[in-house]
């Protein structure tokens, strides 16, 4: 993805300026529908890369790729970043955001924040139209390509270094400049990092061609660096330290999602995974399982071992609620049915 020649300071600090008219083809009607947008940006040792819509790979930032990446806004063209028309507030409070991203009148600039970027970081901006007072929240995720993390691993955190070394071990290479590293970044579709004591998954974020990723049996508590892996079909995160899976909503192509043995409390985000076929979240801390009732009938669900509110089972037995998910509820509530007085249970089961 990048050359191995020595890069000049001029190139390292190279600013990438984009005209607003090409950067944001936005409209307030679109904002009303989509008011929280996430775009991920990656630094390597030479330039800036960005996710491209409908592409498996990261591409260099230029006018065309920026325009395509922000196409989610582009049904209308009556919104700009002209500071006489909008107010832009950095509400993330990370120093790295001020260093890496700068909004100008009609332009935006990215440059490598160097040591300030210690891990994947989301910069959040509130953009408010001065006339209508309507707002959109724009998140720009800052990360490095794997090879960039690799080259900086000796000056990076212990957790970044551990993840980089685990990936190098899988590739059976020791040098970050090895051709097989570059090749794997381009063609890798499966990556098994199970049981590697991984905490920080930032170096995984640039493997955007992945279809299957195994991260089970690690120490992961934050999956926001994985939001760039929009091609994933299989994601295994069982036996980690997750309490929130809100970011999983960005992995819209996920079909097989394994989240057993974590500390997850809410599962609302899974309703965004319209292609999901299998969802397992056994032995977590989930109380509200109602989002499961919004899944398609053919989704296979395993949710045992959670302290969910048994009220949903009472409603199911008493009112035959959510008839479309009768089999799912019958499976979830089977333990509750056993403790219902036998006569009532017999009557209710007959009605099923």
N, C-alpha and C positions, 0 to 999 in steps of 0.2 A: 504493500500500500504506500510505503514511503521509501525514499532512497536512503542509503547508508552514508552518503557523503556528509561531511561536516556542514552543519547549518549555521549560517551567520546570524548574529544577533538581530540584524535588520529583518531577516525572515522570521525568526522566532517571535518577534514582537510585531509582526506584520498585521496591520489593521485590515479587517474586511468590511468595507463600507457598502451598504446596500441602500439604494433609493427607496424611500417609503412607498412610493407608488407601486414599486415592484415587490417590496417586502410584504406589505399588508394590503391585500385586496379584500377588505373587510366590509361588513355592513352591520348596522345596528339590529336589523331583523334577524340576521344570523346569530348575533350575540344573544338575542333573547332566547334562542334555542340552545346554543352552546356557549355557556358563560365561564367555562373553566377549561382552558386549552393547554396541552403539554407538547412541547417540541424539544427533542434532545439534540445537543450539540457536542461534538467530540473534537478534542485537540490532539494533534500529533506533533511531531517535532518540526513540522514544516508549515502546516496550514490548518484550516478548520474544516471539519466534515459535518454533515447533517443527514438526518433521515430523509429519504425521498419517498414520496407517496407511491404505493404500488411497486416498490422495489425491494429486493432482498438485501441490498447493500447500502453502505454509507457512501455518500458522494461529496466531492469538494464543494464548499460554499461558493456559489456565484448567483447572478441575478435570476437565472432560470430555475435552479434547484431551490432557492429560497422561495420563489413564487409558487412552485409546486408543493413545497413542504407546508406552506401556509394556505393551501387551496381550500382548507376547511372553512376559511372565512369568505371565500370569493364569489358568493352568489351575486353580490352587488359591489359597487366600487365607490361608494360615497363616504368612506371612512379612511382617514389618514392619521399619521402620528404628528401632524403639524401641531406644535405646542400652543398655537393660538386657538385650536379647536378641541384639544383633549388635555387631560391631566394624567401624567404617568407617575405612579407612586411605586417605589421599591418597598414592598412590605415583607421581604424575607429577612432583612437585617444581617445578611452574611457579607463580610468584607470582600470575599471572592467575587460576589456579584458586581460590586462597584468596579472591581479591577478588570473583570472579563467582559462585561457588557456595558455599553454606554449608548444611551439614546440621545440623538441630536435632533435639531429641527429637520425633519424629513429624512433622517438617516439613522442607522443603528450600526454600531461597530462591535466586533468581537476581537479579543486578543488573548493570548495564552497568559493565564494568571500565575504560571510557574508554581512555586512552592505553596501558594495560597490554596491551590486546589488539592486538598489532602485526600478527598474521597468524592464520590458522586454527590453533587449538590444541586438542589432545585432552587432557582431564583424565581420569586413570585412577584408579579407586577399587577397592580390594579390600574386599568386604563379606563378613564371616565370621560364621556363626551360632555363638554362644557355646556352645551345647549340643552340636551335631553336628560342629562344626568344618568344615563344608562352606563353600566360598567361591564367589563369583561375581565376575568382574571387570567393572565397569561403566565404560564410556568415555562421556564427555559431550563432544562436539565443540563448541567455541565459535567462532562466526563472526559476521560482520555481513551484513545484507542488502546488495545491490549499491548501493542508493541511500545507505545509511549510509556505506559505503566511499567512495562518490563524494563525499559532502559533507565527508568527512574527508581527502580525498586530498592536500590541500596540507600536511597535517601528518602524513601517513602515509609509509611507506618509499617509496623510489624505485620498487621493484618493484611495490608495490600501485598506485601512481599510474600506472605504465606499463600495467598490465592494465586499470584503469578507463578510461584514455584510449583504449585500443584498442577497448573495447566502445562507448564514446561515439562513436567514429569510425564504427563499423559502423552505429550507430543514426542517424548524421548529425545529432547534436545536440551542444551544448556545455554546456548547463546541466543540472545534476543534477535540478532540479525540473521539467524539461520533461515534459509529459504523456506523450510518446511513450516515455520511459524507464519510467514506471510501467506503461504499457500493454504494453510489450515484456516486462517482468518477468512479467506475467500470462499472455500468450499465446504467447511465443516457444517454438517447438518445434525450431528449428535455429539453431545458432550456429557461425559459421566464424571461428575465431581463429588460423588457420594462418599461420605465418611472421610473427609479430608480436614476436619476441624476448621472449616472456613467460617469466617465471621463477616468479612466485607466482600461483596460480590461485584464491586465496581469494575474490576478488570474483565468481567464476563460481558458487560453491556455492549461491546462493539462486535460481538459475534452474531450479527443481525440475520445471518442466514440459517441459524439453528432452527430445527424442527422439534428436537427433543433435548431436554436438559434435566439431568438428575442431580439434585442438590440435597437429597435426603441424608439424614444422619450427620448434620453439621451443627453449627452454633449461630445460625443466621437469624437476625431479628428484624432486618430491614430489606425489603425487596424492591424498593423504588429504583435502584440501578438497573433492574431488569425490564423496565417499562419500554425500552427500545427494542425488545425481542418480540416484535409483533407477529413473527412467523411461527412461533412455537405452537406445536400441537400437543406435546406432552410436557408437563412441568411437574416434577416431583420434589416436594419440599417437606415431606414427612420427617418427624423427629428433629425439629429445630426449635428455635425460641421465638417463633412468631406470635405476636399478640394482635397485629393488624394485617389484613390482606387487602386493604383499600386499593392499593396500586395494581392489583391483579386485573382490575377492570380494563386496563390498557392492553392486555394480552388477549385481544378479541378473537384470535383464531384458536385459542386453547380448546382442546377436545377432551383430554384426559388430565385431570387436576387432582393431585394427591397431596393432602395436607394433614394427614393423621399425626397425632401426638405432638401438638404444639400448645399454645396458650391462647388460641383465637377465641374472641368473644363475639364478633359480628361477621356475618357472611353476606351482607347486602350486595357487595361488589360482584358476586358471582352471577347476578341476574343480567349483567352486561355481556356475559360470555354466551352468545347466542348459538355457537356451534358445539357447545359442550355435550359430551356423551357420557362421561363418567366423572363423578365428584365424590371424593372421600374425605371426611374430616372427623374421623373417629377420635375419641379421647382428647377433646379440647375443652374449652370453657364456654361453649355456645349456649345461650339461654333462649334467644329468639330464633326459631327455625322457620318462621313464616316465609322468608325469601325462597325456601325450597319449593313452595307452592306456586311460584311464578316460573318455575322451570318447565321445559317441555315434558310431556308424559314419558318419553322414551329415555330420559336421562337416568342412568343408574346411580343411586345415591347410597352411601354408607355413612351413617352419622351416629352410630352407637357410642356410648361412653361420654355423653355430654349432659350437663345438668339443665337441659332445656325445660322451659315452662310447660308443665303437664296440662295447662289449661287448653292447649291446642288439641290434646287427646280427649278431654272432656267434651269440647265442642264437636269433635269428630264423631264421638259415640252418641251424643245427645241429639245433634242436629244434622248428622250426615253431611257436615260441611266439606267444601272442596271435593266434590264428587269426582272431578277430573283426576284428582291425585289420591283416589281411594286406596290403591295398592301401596303407594308410598307411605301414606299415613298409617295404614294397617301395619306395615312393617315397623315404622318408627314407634308406634304405640303398643306394640305387642306385649311389652312388659307391664304397661299400665292396665291393659285388658285383663291380665292374669289376676290383678288385685281388686278388680271391680267385683262386687258381689255376683256370685255365679248366675243367679237368676237374671239380673240386669244384663250381664255380659251375654248370656244366651240370647236374650231378646234382641239386643243391639247387633250381635253378630249375624243373626238371622236377617236383619234389615239390610246388611251389607251384601 
